Amino acid sequence: MKLRRVYTAIAAIPFALSMTASADSISDKVNADMPKLMVLYKDLHAHPELSGFEVNTAAKLAKRVKALGFDVTENVGGTGVVAVLKNGPGPVLMIRADMDGLPVIEQTGLDFASKVRATTEDGIESGVMHACGHDTHMTSWVGTAQALTAMKDKWSGTLVMILQPAEERGKGARDMLADGLYERFPKPDFALAFHDAASLPAGTIGYTPGFALANVDSVDVIVKGQGGHGAYPHTTKDPIVLASRIVGALQTLVSRETDPQDSAVVTVGSFHGGAKHNIISDQATLLLTVRSYSDETRQKLLDGIARIAKGEAIAAGIPEDLMPEVNIKDEYTPATFNTPEFTQKMAGLFTQRFGEKRVLETPAVMGGEDFGRFYRADKNIESLIFWVGGVRDDDWQNAKENGTSLPSLHSPYWAPKADSVISTATEALTAAALDIMAKK
């Protein structure tokens, strides 16, 4: 997942951000817990696990919230954890954190950098790193659970805290829902999550009413032809030439078939065909990522890819039995929608707590986040995922003044200012929960 930089929107933010929240019970509790939370963060960062294999991570965190008095169920939708704390009548609030790391070799230089190596489900051995900041998410999740259990006298309702596997593969939320998340456990009235941001100064909160993150589809296009000798191309049906035509025509799906005021991306990330200079192969493969917001635009793009692939094949004289295959991968991530009124209310709460300079409305991005599935499964839920900036002050200053490139999420160099992310997110989530479940 990547956030585009929003320098112009936040040019006025001071680079030495300080805590502007008043010294109240929430900030006092978070500040008191931060030393031990940072120990947990470093442990989680040093020991990441790949999507679907978060066994030790899940067990470690389940033990922590069980000790706080939560009713804990493990192995939901794979390695998922559901922790429930009932505290009288009132709304049901779900707070979610994701657990999985990425097959990335860490190059941050941190003294607690990951040295873990593992093999992906595709059989690729790689280093493993929390290059998307899920370690900050989990640490803040624990911090929020600790704060809310210490303040049970201030709220009434049911708190459902979930640890979700396999966000990076777009399947963890789907698997937890399929395993009865809303049937076996209290169904939420409200759902909250946050994501660290590689394009916001450390400690800054970003929010986006409405669509915040995109539909993400992975599409394979297998282009077939009739191979032969490179010296005699007239005796072949060259799939590489045909695939090249398809790549060019695909660009018109956005530039000529999508409303300019809508947002869409069709990127060909891989083009593979042939094995030798003088051989025309009989197949070429294109790997695409397709991004959109609305379901209607998503379907139009997917249908357009199939239409263009077949149309170009017909124009090239490819026989019917060799038409291209268009395979849409099952691990689809739906767009994430923040319910607008609820989002604005929480933004007001955050602004009151942290100050106007630390809370900003940010544009929607084309990254994907399967947190959106929880709202899509029941659109009566009020839902919000917000950003918490992690860019260090000096890095932000250099990027603004000198054009220095900042590492993005998923970069082997991404190392957020973790204490700012964790303290801000924990305080924000705790304050939001106390507002939603305030005793009448």
C-alpha positions as CSV (number, residue, x, y, z in Angstrom):
1,M,0.0,0.0,0.0
2,K,1.3,3.4,-0.9
3,L,0.3,7.0,0.0
4,R,0.9,9.7,-2.5
5,R,2.7,12.7,-1.0
6,V,0.6,15.6,0.0
7,Y,3.2,18.3,0.6
8,T,1.0,21.2,-0.4
9,A,-1.8,20.2,2.0
10,I,0.5,20.2,5.0
11,A,3.2,22.7,4.2
12,A,2.2,24.7,7.2
13,I,2.8,21.9,9.7
14,P,5.7,22.5,12.1
15,F,8.3,19.8,11.8
16,A,9.0,19.5,15.5
17,L,5.6,18.2,16.4
18,S,4.8,18.1,20.1
19,M,2.0,16.6,22.0
20,T,-0.8,19.1,22.1
21,A,-3.3,16.9,24.0
22,S,-4.1,18.1,27.4
23,A,-2.8,16.1,30.3
24,D,-5.8,14.0,30.9
25,S,-6.4,10.4,31.9
26,I,-6.0,9.1,28.3
27,S,-2.6,10.7,27.6
28,D,-1.4,10.0,31.1
29,K,-2.2,6.3,30.6
30,V,-0.6,6.1,27.2
31,N,2.5,7.9,28.3
32,A,2.9,5.6,31.2
33,D,2.5,2.5,29.0
34,M,4.9,3.7,26.2
35,P,8.2,2.2,27.5
36,K,6.8,-1.3,27.6
37,L,4.8,-0.8,24.4
38,M,8.1,0.2,22.7
39,V,9.7,-3.1,23.9
40,L,6.7,-4.9,22.4
41,Y,7.1,-3.0,19.2
42,K,10.8,-3.8,18.8
43,D,10.0,-7.5,19.5
44,L,7.2,-7.6,16.8
45,H,9.4,-5.7,14.3
46,A,12.3,-8.2,14.8
47,H,10.1,-11.2,14.4
48,P,7.7,-10.7,11.5
49,E,5.7,-13.5,9.9
50,L,4.3,-13.8,6.4
51,S,0.6,-13.6,5.5
52,G,-1.3,-16.6,6.8
53,F,1.6,-17.7,8.9
54,E,1.2,-15.3,11.8
55,V,1.1,-18.1,14.4
56,N,3.6,-16.8,17.0
57,T,2.5,-13.2,16.6
58,A,-1.2,-14.1,17.2
59,A,-0.4,-16.3,20.2
60,K,1.8,-13.7,21.8
61,L,-0.8,-10.9,21.5
62,A,-3.7,-13.2,22.4
63,K,-2.0,-14.0,25.7
64,R,-1.6,-10.3,26.4
65,V,-5.3,-9.4,26.0
66,K,-6.4,-12.5,27.7
67,A,-4.5,-11.3,30.8
68,L,-6.5,-8.0,30.6
69,G,-9.8,-9.9,31.0
70,F,-10.9,-10.3,27.4
71,D,-12.7,-13.4,26.3
72,V,-10.2,-14.5,23.5
73,T,-10.8,-16.8,20.6
74,E,-7.9,-17.8,18.4
75,N,-7.6,-19.3,14.9
76,V,-10.5,-17.3,13.4
77,G,-10.2,-17.3,9.7
78,G,-6.8,-18.8,9.9
79,T,-4.5,-17.2,12.5
80,G,-7.0,-14.4,13.4
81,V,-7.8,-13.5,17.0
82,V,-11.0,-12.1,18.4
83,A,-11.0,-10.6,21.9
84,V,-14.3,-9.6,23.4
85,L,-14.9,-7.4,26.6
86,K,-18.4,-6.8,27.7
87,N,-18.9,-3.8,30.0
88,G,-22.6,-3.3,30.3
89,P,-25.2,-2.1,27.8
90,G,-24.3,0.0,24.9
91,P,-22.9,-0.1,21.4
92,V,-20.5,-2.7,20.0
93,L,-17.2,-1.3,18.8
94,M,-14.7,-3.3,16.8
95,I,-11.1,-2.2,16.7
96,R,-8.9,-4.0,14.2
97,A,-5.1,-4.4,13.6
98,D,-3.4,-6.5,10.9
99,M,-0.5,-8.8,11.7
100,D,1.4,-9.9,8.6
101,G,4.8,-8.9,7.4
102,L,6.1,-8.8,3.8
103,P,8.7,-10.8,1.8
104,V,11.2,-7.8,1.9
105,I,14.8,-7.9,3.0
106,E,15.1,-5.1,5.6
107,Q,17.7,-2.4,5.0
108,T,16.8,0.2,7.7
109,G,19.9,-0.3,9.8
110,L,17.9,-0.5,13.0
111,D,19.6,-2.4,15.8
112,F,16.4,-4.5,16.1
113,A,16.0,-5.0,12.3
114,S,14.4,-8.2,11.2
115,K,16.8,-11.0,10.2
116,V,14.0,-13.5,9.6
117,R,13.9,-15.5,6.4
118,A,11.0,-17.5,5.2
119,T,9.5,-19.2,2.1
120,T,6.4,-17.8,0.6
121,E,3.5,-19.9,-0.6
122,D,4.9,-19.4,-4.1
123,G,8.1,-21.1,-3.0
124,I,10.2,-18.0,-3.0
125,E,12.7,-17.7,-0.1
126,S,13.1,-14.1,1.1
127,G,13.8,-12.0,4.1
128,V,10.7,-10.9,6.0
129,M,10.0,-7.4,7.2
130,H,7.3,-5.3,8.7
131,A,7.7,-2.9,5.8
132,C,4.1,-1.7,6.0
133,G,4.1,-0.8,9.7
134,H,1.7,-3.5,10.9
135,D,4.0,-3.8,13.9
136,T,2.9,-0.3,14.9
137,H,-0.7,-1.3,14.4
138,M,-0.5,-4.3,16.7
139,T,1.4,-2.4,19.4
140,S,-1.2,0.4,19.3
141,W,-3.9,-2.2,19.5
142,V,-2.4,-3.6,22.7
143,G,-2.0,-0.1,24.0
144,T,-5.6,0.7,23.3
145,A,-6.8,-2.5,25.0
146,Q,-4.7,-1.7,28.1
147,A,-6.0,1.9,28.3
148,L,-9.7,0.9,27.8
149,T,-9.5,-1.9,30.4
150,A,-8.0,0.6,32.9
151,M,-10.9,3.0,32.2
152,K,-13.9,0.7,32.3
153,D,-15.7,3.1,34.6
154,K,-15.8,5.6,31.8
155,W,-17.6,3.5,29.1
156,S,-20.4,1.1,28.6
157,G,-20.9,-1.3,25.8
158,T,-19.0,-4.2,24.1
159,L,-15.5,-3.9,22.8
160,V,-14.5,-6.4,20.1
161,M,-10.8,-6.2,19.3
162,I,-9.6,-8.3,16.4
163,L,-6.2,-9.2,15.0
164,Q,-6.4,-9.9,11.3
165,P,-4.1,-12.1,9.2
166,A,-3.1,-11.8,5.6
167,E,-4.0,-8.1,4.9
168,E,-1.2,-7.9,2.4
169,R,-2.8,-10.7,0.3
170,G,-6.2,-9.1,0.5
171,K,-7.8,-12.2,2.1
172,G,-7.6,-12.0,5.9
173,A,-10.8,-9.9,6.4
174,R,-12.7,-12.1,4.0
175,D,-11.5,-15.3,5.8
176,M,-12.5,-14.0,9.2
177,L,-15.9,-13.0,8.0
178,A,-16.3,-16.4,6.3
179,D,-15.4,-18.1,9.6
180,G,-18.4,-16.4,11.3
181,L,-16.9,-13.1,12.7
182,Y,-20.4,-11.5,12.6
183,E,-22.3,-14.6,13.7
184,R,-20.0,-16.1,16.4
185,F,-19.2,-12.8,18.0
186,P,-21.1,-9.5,18.7
187,K,-21.6,-7.7,15.4
188,P,-20.2,-4.2,15.5
189,D,-22.1,-1.0,15.3
190,F,-18.8,0.8,14.8
191,A,-15.5,-0.3,13.3
192,L,-12.1,1.5,13.7
193,A,-8.6,1.0,12.4
194,F,-5.6,3.1,11.5
195,H,-2.6,2.8,9.2
196,D,0.8,4.3,9.6
197,A,1.6,6.8,6.7
198,A,4.9,7.2,4.9
199,S,3.8,10.6,3.5
200,L,2.8,12.5,6.6
201,P,4.9,13.9,9.4
202,A,5.2,11.8,12.5
203,G,2.3,12.2,14.8
204,T,0.0,13.7,12.2
205,I,-3.5,12.2,11.7
206,G,-5.0,12.1,8.2
207,Y,-8.6,11.2,7.5
208,T,-10.7,10.8,4.3
209,P,-14.5,10.8,4.3
210,G,-16.0,8.5,1.7
211,F,-13.8,6.3,-0.5
212,A,-10.3,6.3,1.1
213,L,-8.6,3.3,-0.6
214,A,-9.1,1.5,-3.8
215,N,-10.4,-1.7,-5.3
216,V,-7.3,-3.8,-6.1
217,D,-7.5,-6.5,-8.7
218,S,-4.6,-8.7,-10.0
219,V,-5.2,-9.9,-13.5
220,D,-3.2,-12.3,-15.6
221,V,-3.6,-12.2,-19.4
222,I,-2.2,-15.2,-21.2
223,V,-1.7,-14.3,-24.8
224,K,-1.4,-17.3,-27.2
225,G,0.0,-17.5,-30.7
226,Q,1.8,-19.9,-33.1
227,G,5.5,-20.0,-32.6
228,G,8.3,-20.6,-35.0
229,H,11.7,-19.4,-36.3
230,G,12.5,-15.8,-35.8
231,A,13.8,-15.6,-39.4
232,Y,10.4,-16.6,-40.8
233,P,7.9,-14.5,-38.8
234,H,5.3,-14.8,-41.7
235,T,4.9,-18.5,-40.7
236,T,3.9,-17.6,-37.2
237,K,1.3,-15.7,-35.1
238,D,3.6,-13.7,-32.8
239,P,2.2,-13.5,-29.3
240,I,4.7,-10.9,-28.3
241,V,3.6,-8.5,-31.0
242,L,0.0,-9.2,-30.1
243,A,0.7,-8.7,-26.3
244,S,2.4,-5.4,-27.1
245,R,-0.8,-4.2,-29.0
246,I,-2.9,-5.3,-26.0
247,V,-0.6,-3.3,-23.6
248,G,-1.0,-0.1,-25.7
249,A,-4.8,-0.6,-26.1
250,L,-5.3,-1.1,-22.4
251,Q,-4.2,2.5,-21.7
252,T,-7.4,3.7,-23.4
253,L,-9.5,2.1,-20.6
254,V,-8.5,5.0,-18.4
255,S,-7.7,7.7,-20.9
256,R,-10.7,7.3,-23.2
257,E,-13.3,5.1,-21.4
258,T,-13.2,6.4,-17.8
259,D,-14.8,9.7,-16.8
260,P,-11.9,12.1,-16.1
261,Q,-13.5,12.9,-12.8
262,D,-13.4,9.3,-11.8
263,S,-10.2,7.5,-10.7
264,A,-8.8,4.4,-12.2
265,V,-5.4,2.7,-12.8
266,V,-4.5,-0.1,-15.2
267,T,-0.8,-1.0,-14.9
268,V,1.0,-3.8,-16.7
269,G,3.6,-4.8,-14.1
270,S,5.1,-7.7,-15.9
271,F,5.5,-8.8,-19.6
272,H,7.1,-12.2,-20.2
273,G,7.4,-14.1,-23.4
274,G,10.0,-16.2,-25.2
275,A,13.3,-17.7,-24.2
276,K,15.8,-17.1,-27.1
277,H,16.7,-14.4,-29.6
278,N,15.7,-16.3,-32.8
279,I,12.6,-18.1,-31.6
280,I,9.1,-16.7,-31.8
281,S,7.3,-18.2,-28.8
282,D,3.8,-19.5,-28.7
283,Q,2.8,-17.6,-25.6
284,A,3.3,-14.4,-23.7
285,T,2.0,-13.4,-20.2
286,L,1.0,-10.0,-18.9
287,L,0.5,-9.4,-15.2
288,L,-1.8,-6.4,-14.4
289,T,-2.8,-4.4,-11.3
290,V,-6.2,-2.7,-11.7
291,R,-7.3,0.0,-9.3
292,S,-10.7,1.8,-8.9
293,Y,-13.1,3.0,-6.3
294,S,-16.7,2.2,-7.3
295,D,-17.8,-1.3,-8.1
296,E,-19.2,0.0,-11.4
297,T,-15.9,1.3,-12.5
298,R,-14.1,-1.9,-11.4
299,Q,-16.4,-4.0,-13.5
300,K,-16.1,-1.8,-16.5
301,L,-12.3,-2.0,-16.3
302,L,-12.3,-5.8,-15.9
303,D,-14.7,-6.3,-18.8
304,G,-12.7,-3.9,-20.9
305,I,-9.5,-5.9,-20.3
306,A,-11.2,-9.0,-21.6
307,R,-12.7,-7.2,-24.6
308,I,-9.5,-5.6,-25.6
309,A,-7.5,-8.8,-25.3
310,K,-10.0,-10.7,-27.5
311,G,-10.4,-7.8,-29.9
312,E,-6.7,-7.4,-30.6
313,A,-6.4,-11.2,-31.0
314,I,-9.1,-11.2,-33.6
315,A,-7.5,-8.3,-35.4
316,A,-4.2,-10.3,-35.4
317,G,-5.9,-13.3,-37.0
318,I,-5.6,-15.6,-34.0
319,P,-7.9,-18.6,-34.3
320,E,-10.8,-19.0,-31.9
321,D,-9.2,-21.8,-30.0
322,L,-6.2,-19.6,-29.2
323,M,-8.0,-16.6,-27.8
324,P,-6.3,-15.0,-24.8
325,E,-7.1,-16.1,-21.4
326,V,-8.0,-13.4,-18.8
327,N,-7.7,-14.6,-15.3
328,I,-8.8,-12.4,-12.4
329,K,-7.1,-13.4,-9.2
330,D,-9.3,-14.5,-6.3
331,E,-7.4,-12.3,-3.8
332,Y,-9.3,-9.1,-4.6
333,T,-9.2,-6.2,-2.2
334,P,-12.4,-4.1,-2.3
335,A,-12.4,-0.3,-1.9
336,T,-12.4,1.0,1.6
337,F,-15.2,3.4,2.4
338,N,-15.2,5.7,5.5
339,T,-18.8,6.6,6.4
340,P,-18.7,10.4,6.0
341,E,-20.7,11.7,9.0
342,F,-18.9,9.4,11.4
343,T,-15.6,10.2,9.9
344,Q,-16.2,13.9,10.3
345,K,-17.3,13.5,13.9
346,M,-14.1,11.5,14.7
347,A,-12.0,14.1,12.9
348,G,-13.6,16.8,15.1
349,L,-12.8,14.7,18.2
350,F,-9.2,14.3,17.1
351,T,-8.8,18.0,16.2
352,Q,-10.1,19.0,19.7
353,R,-7.5,16.6,21.3
354,F,-4.4,17.1,19.1
355,G,-5.0,20.5,17.5
356,E,-5.7,21.6,14.0
357,K,-2.1,21.4,12.7
358,R,-2.0,17.7,13.5
359,V,-5.3,16.6,12.0
360,L,-5.8,16.9,8.2
361,E,-8.2,15.8,5.6
362,T,-6.2,13.9,3.1
363,P,-7.0,12.7,-0.5
364,A,-8.1,9.2,-1.3
365,V,-5.3,6.9,-2.5
366,M,-5.0,4.0,-5.0
367,G,-3.5,1.7,-2.4
368,G,-5.6,-1.2,-1.1
369,E,-6.7,-2.2,2.4
370,D,-9.1,-5.1,3.1
371,F,-10.4,-3.4,6.3
372,G,-13.2,-2.2,3.9
373,R,-14.6,-5.7,3.8
374,F,-16.0,-5.3,7.4
375,Y,-18.2,-2.4,6.3
376,R,-19.2,-4.0,3.0
377,A,-20.4,-7.1,4.9
378,D,-22.9,-4.9,6.8
379,K,-23.4,-1.3,5.6
380,N,-25.2,-0.4,8.8
381,I,-21.8,-0.2,10.5
382,E,-20.2,3.2,11.0
383,S,-16.6,2.7,9.8
384,L,-13.3,4.6,9.7
385,I,-9.7,3.9,9.0
386,F,-7.4,6.9,9.5
387,W,-3.7,7.5,8.9
388,V,-1.0,8.3,11.4
389,G,2.1,9.9,10.0
390,G,5.5,8.3,10.6
391,V,8.0,10.4,8.7
392,R,10.7,11.7,11.0
393,D,11.0,15.5,11.4
394,D,14.4,15.9,9.7
395,D,13.4,13.6,6.8
396,W,10.3,15.6,6.3
397,Q,12.2,18.9,6.4
398,N,14.7,17.6,3.8
399,A,12.1,16.3,1.5
400,K,10.2,19.6,1.6
401,E,13.3,21.8,1.2
402,N,15.6,19.7,-0.9
403,G,13.3,17.3,-2.8
404,T,14.9,14.4,-0.9
405,S,13.0,11.2,-1.8
406,L,11.1,9.5,1.1
407,P,10.9,5.7,1.4
408,S,7.3,4.5,0.8
409,L,5.4,1.8,2.6
410,H,6.7,-1.6,1.5
411,S,10.2,-0.1,1.0
412,P,13.1,-2.0,2.7
413,Y,14.1,1.4,4.1
414,W,10.8,2.3,5.7
415,A,11.3,2.9,9.4
416,P,8.6,5.1,10.9
417,K,9.2,7.2,14.0
418,A,7.5,4.4,15.9
419,D,7.0,6.1,19.2
420,S,5.1,9.0,17.6
421,V,2.9,6.6,15.6
422,I,2.1,4.3,18.5
423,S,1.4,7.0,21.1
424,T,-0.7,9.1,18.7
425,A,-2.7,6.1,17.4
426,T,-3.2,4.6,20.8
427,E,-4.5,7.9,22.2
428,A,-6.7,8.5,19.2
429,L,-8.2,5.0,19.2
430,T,-8.8,5.2,23.0
431,A,-10.4,8.7,22.8
432,A,-12.6,7.5,19.9
433,A,-13.7,4.5,21.8
434,L,-14.6,6.5,24.9
435,D,-16.6,8.9,22.8
436,I,-18.5,6.1,21.0
437,M,-19.2,4.2,24.2
438,A,-19.5,7.0,26.7
439,K,-21.8,6.3,29.6
440,K,-25.0,8.2,29.2
